[in-house]
Amino acid sequence: RIILARGAVPSVDPYTFTAAGEPWVVQSWLASVLYASTERLAGLDGVRVLAGLTAGVLTAVAWRILRPIDGLVARLAAGALFVTAGAGLWAERPLMLGLVAFALVVLAAEGGLDPRWLVPLGWVWTNVHGSFPLGLVYLAVEGLGARLDGDRATRELRCLRHAALGIALGAIGPLGLRALTFPVELLQRQDVLRHVV
């Protein structure tokens, strides 16, 4: 709401009276705009529908990733484990959008999505949630695993190049390079993160 009202992403803390005016990075500014715009158009019920659609997309992508499993029962069992484990996270949080992005990266690495889609996905992921480095780590590990198996890792490296380009382009936005450095800055504040429940 603040971003929509001001037409800009805040750079100082507007909420905490003990930290009023302190520097603040709204790393998930794009998710905030999405949720606030949805609320403005359709109210809180619209936000709930958006959260449900996000969970549905995540489930659909997971189902597609599980396609290689032989037999419907085994695939349903693996899918049920996924849904059960993820059900506690399914809420109106930027993390859900990050999980969808991660699932799409996995799908691309498995050959179910054209790697070129990782360029716009990387930009979006960088601006909706700070988990975007996990996509690069996943693709690097996948490529290393393929090489250790004696494969050329062509698909994995192609995915890695496209994802890295998209993530680098994530600096084109209201946060600039801070969008890319935010996860590192956050990890350096473990003393504060330990108290987050």
C-alpha positions in Angstrom: 0.0 0.0 0.0 2.8 2.4 0.8 4.5 1.7 -2.6 1.2 2.3 -4.4 0.4 5.4 -2.4 3.9 7.0 -2.8 4.7 5.6 -6.3 8.1 4.6 -5.0 9.7 1.9 -2.9 10.5 3.2 0.7 14.1 3.2 1.6 13.6 3.9 5.3 11.6 1.9 7.9 8.1 3.3 8.1 6.8 0.8 10.7 9.0 0.3 13.8 9.1 3.3 16.2 12.5 2.1 17.5 14.0 2.1 14.0 12.0 4.9 12.3 14.1 6.5 9.6 16.7 3.7 9.6 17.7 2.3 6.2 15.4 -0.4 5.0 15.4 -2.6 1.9 12.0 -3.8 0.7 13.6 -6.7 -1.2 10.2 -8.2 -2.1 8.8 -4.9 -3.5 7.3 -6.6 -6.5 5.4 -9.1 -4.4 4.2 -6.2 -2.2 2.9 -4.4 -5.3 1.2 -7.6 -6.5 -0.6 -8.2 -3.2 -1.5 -4.5 -2.7 -2.8 -4.2 -6.3 -4.8 -7.4 -5.9 -6.3 -6.1 -2.6 -7.1 -2.8 -4.3 -8.9 -4.6 -7.2 -10.6 -7.4 -5.3 -10.2 -6.9 -1.6 -8.8 -9.4 0.8 -10.8 -12.2 -0.8 -8.8 -11.4 -4.0 -5.6 -11.8 -2.0 -6.8 -15.2 -0.7 -7.6 -16.3 -4.3 -4.2 -15.1 -5.4 -2.6 -17.2 -2.6 -4.7 -20.2 -3.7 -3.7 -19.7 -7.3 0.0 -19.5 -6.3 -0.3 -22.7 -4.3 -2.1 -24.3 -7.3 0.6 -23.3 -9.7 3.2 -24.6 -7.4 1.4 -27.9 -7.1 0.9 -28.1 -10.9 4.6 -27.5 -11.5 5.5 -30.1 -8.9 3.2 -32.6 -10.5 4.9 -32.0 -13.8 8.3 -32.4 -12.2 7.1 -35.8 -10.8 6.1 -37.0 -14.3 9.1 -39.4 -14.6 7.8 -41.5 -11.6 6.4 -44.8 -12.8 2.8 -45.4 -11.7 0.1 -43.1 -10.7 0.0 -44.3 -7.0 3.8 -43.6 -6.6 3.4 -40.2 -8.2 0.4 -39.4 -6.0 2.3 -40.5 -2.9 5.3 -38.3 -3.8 2.9 -35.4 -4.6 1.1 -35.9 -1.3 4.4 -35.6 0.5 5.1 -32.4 -1.3 1.7 -30.9 -0.5 1.9 -32.0 3.1 5.3 -30.5 3.6 4.4 -27.3 1.8 0.9 -26.8 3.3 2.3 -24.9 6.3 4.0 -22.4 4.0 1.0 -21.7 1.8 0.0 -18.2 2.7 0.1 -14.6 1.3 3.9 -14.4 1.6 6.6 -13.6 -1.0 8.1 -17.0 -0.2 5.4 -18.7 -2.1 6.4 -16.8 -5.3 10.0 -17.8 -4.6 9.0 -21.4 -4.3 7.1 -21.2 -7.7 10.2 -19.7 -9.2 12.4 -22.4 -7.8 10.1 -25.1 -9.0 10.2 -23.6 -12.5 14.0 -23.6 -12.4 13.9 -27.3 -11.5 11.4 -27.9 -14.3 13.8 -26.2 -16.8 16.7 -28.2 -15.6 14.7 -31.4 -16.1 13.9 -30.4 -19.7 10.3 -29.4 -19.1 10.7 -25.7 -19.7 12.6 -23.8 -22.3 15.7 -22.3 -20.5 15.0 -18.9 -22.1 12.1 -18.5 -19.8 14.6 -18.3 -16.9 15.6 -14.8 -18.0 12.3 -13.1 -17.2 11.8 -15.5 -14.3 15.2 -14.5 -12.9 14.2 -10.8 -13.0 10.9 -11.5 -11.3 12.4 -13.8 -8.7 15.1 -11.3 -7.8 12.4 -8.7 -7.1 9.8 -10.9 -5.3 11.9 -12.9 -2.8 15.5 -13.1 -1.6 15.7 -16.9 -2.2 16.8 -16.4 -5.9 20.5 -17.4 -5.2 19.2 -20.9 -4.5 18.2 -21.3 -8.1 21.8 -20.6 -9.2 23.2 -23.0 -6.6 20.7 -25.7 -7.6 21.7 -25.4 -11.3 25.4 -25.4 -10.5 25.0 -28.6 -8.4 22.9 -30.2 -11.2 25.6 -29.3 -13.7 28.3 -30.7 -11.5 26.3 -33.9 -10.9 25.8 -34.3 -14.6 29.5 -33.9 -15.2 30.4 -36.4 -12.5 28.0 -38.8 -14.2 30.0 -38.4 -17.4 27.5 -36.2 -19.2 28.3 -32.8 -20.8 25.7 -30.9 -18.6 24.7 -28.9 -21.6 21.1 -28.3 -20.5 22.1 -27.5 -16.9 24.7 -25.0 -18.1 22.3 -23.4 -20.5 19.8 -23.0 -17.7 22.4 -21.6 -15.5 23.5 -19.0 -18.1 19.9 -17.9 -18.7 19.0 -17.8 -14.9 22.2 -15.8 -14.1 21.3 -13.3 -16.9 17.8 -12.9 -15.5 19.0 -12.5 -12.0 21.6 -9.9 -13.1 18.9 -8.0 -14.9 17.1 -8.0 -11.5 19.2 -5.0 -10.7 17.1 -3.1 -13.2 14.4 -1.9 -10.9 13.8 0.4 -7.9 16.4 -1.3 -5.7 19.2 -1.4 -8.3 22.2 -3.5 -7.2 20.7 -3.8 -3.6 18.3 -6.3 -5.1 21.2 -8.6 -5.8 23.2 -8.0 -2.6 20.3 -8.2 -0.2 20.5 -12.0 0.5 24.2 -11.6 1.4 23.5 -8.7 3.6 20.7 -10.6 5.3 22.8 -13.6 5.9 25.4 -11.4 7.6 22.7 -10.5 10.2 22.4 -14.0 11.8 22.2 -12.4 15.3 18.9 -10.7 14.3 17.6 -13.7 12.2 18.0 -16.0 15.2 15.1 -14.2 16.9 12.7 -14.4 13.9 9.9 -17.0 14.4 
